[in-house]
Amino acid sequence: MFPDAGAPPSDIRTNLSSKRLIISAKIPTSMHGKKIIIFTGPSLSHTEASSILEAEYRPPVRRGDIQEAMKENPDIIGIIDGVFHQSPAVGHREIIDAIRRGVKVVGGASMGP
């Protein structure tokens, strides 16, 4: 998702100014046709995210959402935003169960696994 870690810091700062360009450049073609569910909210809007990656976008994750998503047999679950004060946070056991069942779980921001 980010530029090459070996790049000089000035290059990274320059590249980070266009997160859409960086993210879209890193999406492998092998992801096309996969069932992808992404939980995001305030840090990345659904509109902005959908211009980067074709996926099903849902509100910030909370307890029980991963279990519910598993009923749809996703290939990939992305956790970008989640709740933890307003309602119970997503449980680590939900994430572990998804991984054990062969789902790739990726995360970012403060809620990523």
Contacts in CASP RR format, 6 or more apart in sequence:
PFRMAT RR
TARGET T0000
AUTHOR 0000-0000-0000
METHOD contacts of the structure
MODEL  1
MFPDAGAPPSDIRTNLSSKRLIISAKIPTSMHGKKIIIFTGPSLSHTEAS
SILEAEYRPPVRRGDIQEAMKENPDIIGIIDGVFHQSPAVGHREIIDAIR
RGVKVVGGASMGP
1 22 0 8 1.000
1 23 0 8 1.000
1 26 0 8 1.000
2 12 0 8 1.000
2 16 0 8 1.000
2 22 0 8 1.000
3 11 0 8 1.000
3 12 0 8 1.000
3 15 0 8 1.000
3 16 0 8 1.000
3 22 0 8 1.000
7 15 0 8 1.000
15 21 0 8 1.000
15 22 0 8 1.000
16 22 0 8 1.000
20 48 0 8 1.000
20 51 0 8 1.000
20 52 0 8 1.000
23 52 0 8 1.000
23 53 0 8 1.000
24 52 0 8 1.000
24 53 0 8 1.000
27 52 0 8 1.000
27 53 0 8 1.000
31 53 0 8 1.000
31 76 0 8 1.000
32 54 0 8 1.000
34 75 0 8 1.000
34 76 0 8 1.000
35 56 0 8 1.000
35 72 0 8 1.000
35 73 0 8 1.000
35 74 0 8 1.000
35 75 0 8 1.000
35 76 0 8 1.000
36 53 0 8 1.000
36 54 0 8 1.000
36 55 0 8 1.000
36 56 0 8 1.000
36 74 0 8 1.000
36 75 0 8 1.000
36 76 0 8 1.000
36 77 0 8 1.000
36 78 0 8 1.000
37 55 0 8 1.000
37 56 0 8 1.000
37 58 0 8 1.000
37 69 0 8 1.000
37 72 0 8 1.000
37 74 0 8 1.000
37 76 0 8 1.000
37 77 0 8 1.000
37 78 0 8 1.000
38 49 0 8 1.000
38 53 0 8 1.000
38 55 0 8 1.000
38 56 0 8 1.000
38 57 0 8 1.000
38 58 0 8 1.000
38 77 0 8 1.000
38 78 0 8 1.000
38 80 0 8 1.000
39 58 0 8 1.000
39 59 0 8 1.000
39 60 0 8 1.000
39 61 0 8 1.000
39 65 0 8 1.000
39 77 0 8 1.000
39 78 0 8 1.000
39 79 0 8 1.000
39 80 0 8 1.000
39 81 0 8 1.000
39 82 0 8 1.000
39 111 0 8 1.000
40 46 0 8 1.000
40 49 0 8 1.000
40 57 0 8 1.000
40 58 0 8 1.000
40 60 0 8 1.000
40 80 0 8 1.000
40 81 0 8 1.000
41 59 0 8 1.000
41 60 0 8 1.000
41 80 0 8 1.000
41 81 0 8 1.000
41 82 0 8 1.000
42 60 0 8 1.000
42 81 0 8 1.000
43 80 0 8 1.000
43 81 0 8 1.000
43 109 0 8 1.000
44 80 0 8 1.000
44 81 0 8 1.000
46 57 0 8 1.000
49 55 0 8 1.000
49 57 0 8 1.000
49 80 0 8 1.000
50 57 0 8 1.000
55 76 0 8 1.000
58 65 0 8 1.000
58 69 0 8 1.000
60 81 0 8 1.000
60 82 0 8 1.000
60 83 0 8 1.000
60 111 0 8 1.000
61 79 0 8 1.000
61 81 0 8 1.000
61 82 0 8 1.000
61 83 0 8 1.000
61 90 0 8 1.000
61 111 0 8 1.000
62 82 0 8 1.000
62 83 0 8 1.000
62 86 0 8 1.000
62 87 0 8 1.000
62 88 0 8 1.000
62 89 0 8 1.000
62 90 0 8 1.000
63 87 0 8 1.000
63 88 0 8 1.000
63 89 0 8 1.000
63 90 0 8 1.000
63 91 0 8 1.000
63 94 0 8 1.000
64 90 0 8 1.000
64 91 0 8 1.000
64 94 0 8 1.000
65 90 0 8 1.000
65 94 0 8 1.000
66 77 0 8 1.000
66 90 0 8 1.000
66 91 0 8 1.000
66 94 0 8 1.000
66 95 0 8 1.000
66 97 0 8 1.000
66 98 0 8 1.000
67 94 0 8 1.000
67 97 0 8 1.000
69 77 0 8 1.000
69 98 0 8 1.000
70 97 0 8 1.000
70 98 0 8 1.000
70 101 0 8 1.000
70 103 0 8 1.000
74 103 0 8 1.000
75 103 0 8 1.000
75 104 0 8 1.000
76 103 0 8 1.000
76 104 0 8 1.000
76 105 0 8 1.000
76 106 0 8 1.000
77 98 0 8 1.000
77 103 0 8 1.000
77 104 0 8 1.000
77 105 0 8 1.000
77 106 0 8 1.000
78 105 0 8 1.000
78 106 0 8 1.000
78 107 0 8 1.000
78 112 0 8 1.000
79 90 0 8 1.000
79 95 0 8 1.000
79 105 0 8 1.000
79 106 0 8 1.000
79 107 0 8 1.000
79 108 0 8 1.000
79 111 0 8 1.000
79 112 0 8 1.000
79 113 0 8 1.000
80 107 0 8 1.000
80 108 0 8 1.000
80 109 0 8 1.000
80 111 0 8 1.000
80 112 0 8 1.000
81 109 0 8 1.000
81 111 0 8 1.000
82 89 0 8 1.000
82 90 0 8 1.000
82 111 0 8 1.000
83 89 0 8 1.000
84 111 0 8 1.000
89 111 0 8 1.000
90 111 0 8 1.000
92 113 0 8 1.000
95 105 0 8 1.000
95 113 0 8 1.000
98 105 0 8 1.000
99 105 0 8 1.000
105 113 0 8 1.000
106 112 0 8 1.000
106 113 0 8 1.000
107 113 0 8 1.000
END
